[in-house]
Amino acid sequence: MKIVTLDGDTLPQPPARPQWCTEWHYRGTTSLSEIVPALRGAQIVITNKVPLRAETLRQLPDLRFVCVAATGYDCIDLEACRERGIVVSNVPGYSTRSVSEGVIAALFALRRHLVDYANSTRAQWPASAHFCVHRQPIQDIFGATLGIVGKGDIGSAVGAMAEALGMTVLYADRKGSTTPRAGYTPFEEVLARSDVLTLHCPLTPHTHQLINLQALALMKPSVWLINTARGGLINETELAHALRQGVIAGAALDVLSSEPPAADHPLLQPDVPNLLLTPHIAWASQQGVTNLLRGIEANLDGFAQGNPSHVVS
């Protein structure tokens, strides 16, 4: 059985090659034009972000199993896979702890201005007339209100950690919902009340650019925005404008709508203030990586044994 990995460089290390695999092709990267030649004759493909759309799948008659090396599977045309009898599995839950801890780390970094103080200390402290140097006002975590958009595994884990820190946690209901569900608060109210807003919902047509200038204008000027979910949840041009104008205090983003971003991306410009930007690594703690690798290996073995797990199509 031939297995091809399309974007292995997205993983710090490869999963173990199954003993039953007769051909193992581990590609670091694969361009769109290379997908079909790379998968010709393959029964199994492992992909993280390289897309598999209907037109591509039609050219791959031998393909029987898609193992998505992630939890999100929006890069796969599930309907086309169902039509062709191709099983698709993902790896759910592997990054829950890593991402939720990353959110809490960003929360501390933002509220306590850790990056600004760390970057300025070497130059300013020796010249200070006093034992301390006051720059940005430091805010406590205890007593602050955290708004969470998305109440899945990661959103719930973030909420539990935040409550343990003494925060008030609000889970936002769907935008436009007139009758909030039990355990949820109306979306607009969460925007207005939150001291920190963190995004943990999937990217769908309903949530695309959920956070735009209109939404940002409903927030406190002192609010901090965190996004470790999908870049497309935010209108990035409007967020860059809002940061420049001081509409909100700042943001911590681990994802962007295009990854890797172009050099002229609106949020990569040097005049965008109060932005903590990391390259989609909130998931990548050592334990998170281990969980992902073991999940990929289990999915491969399950399919080979005729008992696929974590099937999404």
N, C-alpha and C positions, 0 to 999 in steps of 0.2 A: 504494500500500500504506500502510495506516494503522498508525502506531507510537505507543503510549502508554507513558509512563514514570509509574509510580504514586508513587514516593517519591524524587524527584530531589534533595530537600534532604539526603539521606544522602550525596550526593557533593559535594565542594567546587566542582566545575564539571561541566557536562553533557558527554556524549560528542558527537562531531561528528554532525550530522544526515546520514544517507546521501543521496547525490544521487538515488537511485531512490525515496526516500520521498515519497509524495504528500501525506500528512497527518502532522504531527509535533506531538503533544500532550505537553508536558513538565510534569507536575504535580509540585509540591513535596511534597505530602502527599495521601494518599487514605485516608479512613476506610473501615471495613468496609462501611457502607451505600452508599458511593459507588463501590465497585469495579465493579459490573455496569454502571451508567450510564456510567462513565468508559471502559469497554472495549467498549461496544456498537459493533459494526462494525469493530473493530480486528482486524487479522491478527497483529500482534506486540505483546507487552507486555514492558517492562523493569521488573523489580521487584527490590528488595533484600530487604526484610523484610515487605512487604504480602503476606498469605497468599492463595494460590489453591487453594481446596478443591473437592471434587467438586461440591457444590451450586452453587458459583459458576460453575464451568466448564460445567455443564449449561446455563447461561443465556447462554453465549457461543459460538454456533455458528460464528462467523467466525474464531475464534482458531486460529492454526496454529503459533505459535512463542512460547515463553517464554524470555526471556534473563534469567537470574538475575545481578544485578550484585554477585556475591559468589562465594565458593567453596562455602559451605554452602548447601544447597537444601532444608532441612527445612520451609520455608514452602510448598512446592509438593507437591500430591498427585500423585505420579508415576504411580501406578496409574490414576488418573482421566485423566491426560494420555495415557497409553498407550491406554486404551480409546477416546479421542476422536481419536487420531492427531495429538496435539499434541506437537511436538518441544520438549524442554527442554534448554538448554545452560547451563553455569555458566562461571566464569572461574577456573580452578585456578592456584595458584602465584603469583598476582600480589603477595601480601603476605608471602611467605616471609621475605624479607630484613628487611622492616620489622618484622614481629611478633617475629622471633627477636632482632633488635637491641633491641626494646622489652623483651623478657624479660631480656636481659643488663643493660639500663639499670636495670630494677627490682631486679635482683639486687644491683647496686652500691648503689642507694639504700637497700635494706633492710639489707644487711650493714654498711654504713658509716653508717647513720642520717642520711643527707644531709638529709632533710626536717626532722627535729628540730633538727639543728645550724643549718641555714639559717634556720629560723623563730625561733630563740632568740638568734642572734648579736648582732643590733642592740641588744637590750636587755641582754644579759648581759656581752658582751665589754668594753664601756667600764667596767663596774663591777668587773672582775676584778682581783685583786691580782697576777696572773701573765700571761705572754704567751699562755697557752692556757686554754681552759675545757673541763673534762672533764664530759660528761654521760653519754650512753649509751656502753657499751663498743663499740669499733670492731673488726669482725671482717674478716680477710683473705678474699679469694676463693680464692687459691691454696691447694690442699690440702683444700678443703671438698668434700663429696659432694653432687652434684646428682642427684636422682631425677626422671626424666622419664616421665610417663604419656602414651603415644602416640608412635609412632616413624614418623610420616609425614614429609612434607617439612619442616614447621616444627620438629617435635620433633627430627629429625635435625640440622637446621641449628643449633638451640640446643645440642645435644650437641657438635657440632664446635667451636662457639665456646667452650663451657665447657672442653673439653679443651685448647684453645689457651691458656686462662687458667690451666691447671694444676689443674683440678678433676677429681675422680673422677666419672664419669658412669655411672649405673645406669638402664637402661630397664626399666620395670615390665611384667611379664607381666599377662595378664588376671586380674582378681580371681577367686579360687576355682580357678584352674588348678593342678592337682596336679603336672604335669610341665612345667617352664619350657621354652620354646622357646630355640633357640640364639640367643645375644645378648641374652637377657632374664633378669631376676631376679624371683623371686616377688614378687607385689604387696605382701604384708605385710612382707617383708624390706626392700623399697625404702622403705616408710613408716618403718620402724624405723631405718634407717641414714642417711637423707638429712638433710643440713643445710639444704637448700632443696629443695622439691618443686614442680615446674611441670607444668601440665596442658595437654596438646595432643591429646586424643582427641576423637572426635565424640560428640555427645550422642545416646544411644540408650537404650532401656529398660534395657539392662544397665549403662550408665554413669550413669544418672540418680541424682543425689545420691550419687555414688561416694565423695565426701569428706563424711562425716557425723561425728557425735561419736565413734562407735566407731572410725572410721579415725583421727581426730585424736588419740584417746587412745593409739594405737600409736606416734605420732611423738614425737621428742625435744621437750622443753619449749622448746628453743632453735631449733626448725625454723621456717623461713619458707615460706609458701605463696604461689605465683604462679598466677594463672589468666587466660589471654588467649584461651581457647577458647570455652566456653559457660557461662553462669552456672548452668544447671541441673545441672552436674557437682557442685555443692556444695549441701549443705543449709545455706542461708544463716542461718537462725535459730540452728542449732547452732554455726555458725562464729562468729556474734556472741557467743554464750554462751562459747565457748572462748577468744575474745580477751579478754573481760572477766575470765575466770577464770585467764588465763595458762596455758592448756593448751598453746598454742604461742606462739612469740615474736611473730608478726605475719603480715600478708598484704599482697600487692599484687594488686588485682583490676582488670581492664580491662573485665569483663563481669559482668552480673547476670542473674538469671533473667527479670526483666521490665525492658524497656528502652523508653522511659525509666522509671526506678523511681518508685514512689509515695513521697511525702515521709515516710511512716511505715515505709518499708522497714527491716528490722532492721539492715542494715549502714550505713544513713545516719544512725543516731542518734549524737548528740554524745558519748555515753559509751563508744563502741566504740573502744578504744585500738589503737595500732600498726597502723593500716590505711591503706594508700596506695591510693586509689581514683581511677581515671580513666575517662572516659566513652566507652568502646569506640573508642579511637583508636590502638591499637597498630598497626593496619594502615595508618594514614593518613600515612606519610611521603610526601614529594612524589613520590618514585619509585614508591612503592606505588600512589598515586592514578593516576599516569600509566600504570602497567601495567594497572590495572583499566579505565581508559577505553579503552585500545587493545584490550584483550580484548573489551570489549563491542562495539566497532566491528567487530572481526574476526568475532565471532559473528553479528552482524547481516548482514554481507556474505556470510558463508559460507552462511547460510540462504537469502538472496536468490538466490544462485548455484546453489542446489540441492545444496550440499555442506556441510551443517552440521558445525561442529566442537565438541569438548568436550561431546558429547551425553551426558546422564545418564538420559534417558528418550525 
